[in-house]
Amino acid sequence: MAGHSHWANIQRKKSVVDAKRGKVFSKWAKLISNAARTGGGDIDMNLPLRYAIERARADNMPKDSIDRAVKKGTGELGGAALEEVVYEAYGPNGVAIIIESLTDNRARTAPDLRFILDRRGGSLANSGAVLWMFEKKAAFVVNREGADEDEVMMCALEHGAEDVTTDESEIIGITGPQNEFTKLKTALEEGGFDLMDSALRYIPNNTVEIDQDAFDQITALMDALEDNDDVQEVHHNAELST
């Protein structure tokens, strides 16, 4: 899997949340509503809804906003039905990109994404052209400061983790099967570790090494895609060469 660049990118995304808080809340509201629409409003019976609400709470989304999103999803407040669509794309230097979206209008979303990609040296790909390069996994970032690496690794591996990356200066990266997300998250929290990020993410099986200029291009493209209201998450297989 991608090492330095993958975890550094997650850390960067967390650091810009405050600057885009209104847009972030809007994205979480859509995710919560969609989960409630498809599985009901009971978080004990609807794991995707629990996951969505946990992500929203981690970014300090107000409780009233979360409750309103749930009610929209269950039909108590109305609202357009949303569809989960995964788009595949290529960026500069042949970087593979996965774009997760929630949209009420495919005829709007696809052209918008195509426009963003075309302006920055990328292009939409055919279905299946990119997805095979990734696996969707539970992914966690633990703050290294004040943490015992051996304890983090032992806790993670004992609760279903497949890989623990400790080659970053400030963070520890953990991945595992997506069906182990809740168990791993609970174990890490109960272990007292500082979770900087926890999510289901597409992790690349292999990476494309690029230089700093190309990586800056990819970063700008990721920011532009994530700024689209229909986009939930963006993943890529670029690795900054050392």
Backbone torsions as a table, in degrees:
resi	resn	phi	psi	omega
1	MET	NA	165.6	177.1
2	ALA	-66.0	139.2	-178.3
3	GLY	-100.9	-95.6	-173.7
4	HIS	-52.7	-54.5	-172.0
5	SER	-66.7	-35.9	-178.9
6	HIS	-61.7	-52.2	-176.9
7	TRP	-73.6	-34.6	176.7
8	ALA	-63.3	-36.0	179.8
9	ASN	-67.0	-40.6	177.2
10	ILE	-62.7	-43.4	179.6
11	GLN	-62.2	-41.0	178.4
12	ARG	-62.0	-43.6	-178.8
13	LYS	-61.5	-38.7	178.8
14	LYS	-66.1	-32.8	-175.6
15	SER	-73.6	-18.2	-178.3
16	VAL	-101.9	5.2	-178.1
17	VAL	-59.9	-44.5	-177.1
18	ASP	-59.5	-35.9	-177.6
19	ALA	-70.0	-20.7	-177.0
20	LYS	-126.6	34.3	-169.8
21	ARG	-59.4	-41.4	179.8
22	GLY	-61.3	-41.9	179.3
23	LYS	-69.4	-37.5	177.7
24	VAL	-62.8	-44.3	178.2
25	PHE	-60.7	-39.4	178.6
26	SER	-62.2	-41.1	179.4
27	LYS	-66.4	-43.0	179.3
28	TRP	-64.7	-38.5	179.2
29	ALA	-60.5	-40.9	178.3
30	LYS	-65.7	-41.4	179.8
31	LEU	-64.5	-43.2	179.2
32	ILE	-64.0	-47.0	-179.4
33	SER	-60.7	-42.3	-179.4
34	ASN	-65.7	-41.4	179.0
35	ALA	-64.6	-40.3	179.1
36	ALA	-68.5	-36.2	179.9
37	ARG	-65.2	-39.1	-175.7
38	THR	-87.3	-25.5	-174.8
39	GLY	-128.6	2.8	-179.3
40	GLY	91.2	169.4	-172.5
41	GLY	-94.2	5.4	-179.2
42	ASP	-93.2	111.7	-176.2
43	ILE	-67.5	-21.7	178.3
44	ASP	-73.4	-23.5	-179.8
45	MET	-106.8	-6.0	-173.8
46	ASN	-130.9	92.2	-176.8
47	LEU	-64.5	-40.1	176.3
48	PRO	-59.4	-36.0	177.7
49	LEU	-67.1	-43.4	178.1
50	ARG	-59.9	-42.5	179.1
51	TYR	-61.9	-45.3	-178.9
52	ALA	-64.1	-42.3	-179.5
53	ILE	-67.3	-38.3	177.7
54	GLU	-62.6	-40.3	178.0
55	ARG	-63.5	-42.2	-179.6
56	ALA	-64.8	-43.6	-179.9
57	ARG	-63.8	-35.7	179.5
58	ALA	-62.3	-27.3	177.2
59	ASP	-98.6	16.2	174.1
60	ASN	63.9	34.2	174.5
61	MET	-68.4	132.4	-177.4
62	PRO	-60.0	145.6	-178.7
63	LYS	-59.3	-40.0	179.8
64	ASP	-60.9	-38.2	179.6
65	SER	-68.6	-38.5	177.5
66	ILE	-64.7	-47.0	-180.0
67	ASP	-61.1	-39.6	179.7
68	ARG	-65.2	-38.5	179.5
69	ALA	-66.1	-39.9	177.4
70	VAL	-61.9	-44.8	-178.4
71	LYS	-66.1	-34.1	174.7
72	LYS	-63.0	-41.9	-179.1
73	GLY	-66.6	-36.8	-179.1
74	THR	-84.1	-2.2	176.0
75	GLY	93.2	-0.1	-178.7
76	GLU	-69.5	-27.1	-178.7
77	LEU	-118.3	3.8	-178.5
78	GLY	75.5	-170.0	-178.8
79	GLY	121.7	152.6	-177.0
80	ALA	-71.4	144.8	175.8
81	ALA	-72.0	140.7	-179.2
82	LEU	-109.4	151.6	-179.5
83	GLU	-122.6	133.2	175.4
84	GLU	-81.7	123.6	179.2
85	VAL	-132.4	128.8	176.4
86	VAL	-104.2	119.8	178.0
87	TYR	-101.5	145.1	177.4
88	GLU	-113.2	143.4	-174.3
89	ALA	-152.5	166.9	171.2
90	TYR	-118.0	141.4	174.7
91	GLY	-107.4	-173.8	175.3
92	PRO	-56.0	149.5	179.3
93	ASN	64.3	21.9	176.5
94	GLY	73.2	17.6	178.4
95	VAL	-66.3	133.2	178.8
96	ALA	-86.1	139.3	-175.2
97	ILE	-132.7	135.1	172.4
98	ILE	-113.6	128.9	-178.8
99	ILE	-119.4	113.0	176.5
100	GLU	-91.7	129.7	-177.7
101	SER	-133.8	157.7	168.5
102	LEU	-125.8	118.2	-173.3
103	THR	-138.3	151.1	172.2
104	ASP	-103.3	6.3	-177.1
105	ASN	-159.9	93.7	179.1
106	ARG	-59.0	-33.7	-177.2
107	ALA	-65.6	-18.4	174.6
108	ARG	-92.7	-43.9	-170.7
109	THR	-66.7	-49.2	-176.8
110	ALA	-59.5	-48.2	177.2
111	PRO	-62.0	-36.8	178.1
112	ASP	-62.1	-44.4	180.0
113	LEU	-67.6	-39.1	178.5
114	ARG	-61.1	-40.9	179.4
115	PHE	-63.2	-45.2	179.5
116	ILE	-61.9	-45.3	-179.0
117	LEU	-65.5	-45.2	-178.0
118	ASP	-60.9	-36.9	-178.4
119	ARG	-69.7	-19.5	-174.3
120	ARG	-122.4	28.8	172.3
121	GLY	78.6	19.8	178.5
122	GLY	-118.0	-175.2	178.7
123	SER	-161.4	150.3	172.4
124	LEU	-69.6	145.4	-179.8
125	ALA	-110.8	162.6	176.3
126	ASN	-68.9	154.7	179.1
127	SER	-58.4	128.5	179.1
128	GLY	92.8	-10.1	-176.6
129	ALA	-71.3	-27.1	-173.0
130	VAL	-120.6	-32.9	-170.5
131	LEU	-58.0	-32.7	-177.7
132	TRP	-65.3	-16.6	-179.3
133	MET	-80.9	-6.1	-174.0
134	PHE	-125.9	158.6	168.5
135	GLU	-127.2	137.1	178.2
136	LYS	-84.2	124.3	-174.7
137	LYS	-136.7	161.2	168.0
138	ALA	-74.5	127.8	-176.8
139	ALA	-130.1	137.1	-176.6
140	PHE	-134.9	146.8	173.2
141	VAL	-121.9	121.8	179.3
142	VAL	-108.0	134.3	175.8
143	ASN	-66.3	122.8	-178.6
144	ARG	-69.9	-29.1	-176.0
145	GLU	-61.6	123.9	178.4
146	GLY	78.7	2.2	-177.9
147	ALA	-104.3	141.2	173.3
148	ASP	-86.1	114.5	-174.9
149	GLU	-57.8	-40.2	-179.3
150	ASP	-64.8	-38.7	179.1
151	GLU	-67.5	-40.9	177.4
152	VAL	-61.0	-47.1	-178.4
153	MET	-63.2	-44.3	-179.4
154	MET	-62.9	-45.0	179.8
155	CYS	-61.0	-46.4	-177.4
156	ALA	-64.7	-47.6	-177.0
157	LEU	-67.6	-33.8	179.3
158	GLU	-69.6	-19.0	-176.1
159	HIS	-116.0	27.0	168.4
160	GLY	105.5	0.3	179.7
161	ALA	-67.1	148.4	177.4
162	GLU	-102.1	-26.6	-175.4
163	ASP	-151.7	140.3	175.1
164	VAL	-127.7	122.1	-177.4
165	THR	-104.5	120.9	-175.7
166	THR	-121.9	23.5	-177.3
167	ASP	-96.4	12.4	175.8
168	GLU	-94.7	152.9	-177.8
169	SER	-76.5	-29.9	-173.2
170	GLU	-119.1	-13.6	-172.6
171	ILE	-136.7	161.4	173.7
172	ILE	-122.1	125.7	-179.0
173	GLY	-99.8	139.7	-177.9
174	ILE	-133.9	134.6	173.4
175	THR	-131.3	153.4	177.8
176	GLY	-161.0	177.7	178.4
177	PRO	-59.3	144.8	-176.8
178	GLN	-63.9	-27.7	179.4
179	ASN	-75.8	-4.0	175.9
180	GLU	-101.3	8.8	-174.7
181	PHE	-55.8	-53.7	-175.0
182	THR	-63.6	-43.0	-179.3
183	LYS	-63.5	-43.7	-179.9
184	LEU	-66.3	-44.5	-179.0
185	LYS	-61.2	-44.9	179.7
186	THR	-62.1	-43.9	-178.8
187	ALA	-63.7	-42.1	-179.6
188	LEU	-67.6	-39.7	178.1
189	GLU	-67.1	-45.0	179.9
190	GLU	-67.5	-23.5	176.8
191	GLY	-76.2	-7.0	177.3
192	GLY	83.5	14.0	-178.9
193	PHE	-84.7	148.3	-177.7
194	ASP	-83.9	101.1	180.0
195	LEU	-81.8	114.5	178.3
196	MET	-85.6	-24.8	179.6
197	ASP	-160.4	144.1	174.0
198	SER	-148.9	125.2	-174.3
199	ALA	-164.3	166.2	167.3
200	LEU	-91.5	120.8	-174.9
201	ARG	-132.8	151.8	172.7
202	TYR	-81.5	114.8	-178.7
203	ILE	-102.0	127.4	-178.9
204	PRO	-71.0	139.4	175.5
205	ASN	-73.9	-33.0	177.0
206	ASN	-138.5	156.7	-176.0
207	THR	-120.6	161.7	175.2
208	VAL	-109.3	118.8	179.9
209	GLU	-80.6	130.0	179.3
210	ILE	-135.0	161.1	-179.5
211	ASP	-83.7	179.1	-174.2
212	GLN	-62.6	-41.4	-179.8
213	ASP	-61.5	-44.7	179.5
214	ALA	-66.7	-37.3	179.0
215	PHE	-66.3	-35.9	176.2
216	ASP	-64.5	-36.7	176.2
217	GLN	-62.3	-45.4	-179.8
218	ILE	-64.0	-41.2	179.6
219	THR	-61.6	-42.8	178.1
220	ALA	-63.3	-39.8	178.1
221	LEU	-65.0	-42.8	177.9
222	MET	-59.9	-43.4	-180.0
223	ASP	-61.9	-42.1	-179.3
224	ALA	-66.0	-41.5	178.7
225	LEU	-65.4	-44.7	-177.9
226	GLU	-67.5	-20.1	179.1
227	ASP	-76.8	-13.9	177.1
228	ASN	-71.1	134.6	-174.3
229	ASP	-62.3	-27.0	-177.1
230	ASP	-86.1	-12.1	-175.6
231	VAL	-88.4	130.1	177.5
232	GLN	-96.5	-51.3	-177.6
233	GLU	-144.3	149.8	175.1
234	VAL	-129.2	136.7	-178.9
235	HIS	-130.3	149.6	178.3
236	HIS	-146.8	169.7	-178.9
237	ASN	-113.9	25.0	177.1
238	ALA	-77.0	142.3	177.5
239	GLU	-130.2	123.7	179.7
240	LEU	-69.8	121.0	-178.8
241	SER	-69.3	147.6	-178.1
242	THR	-111.2	NA	NA
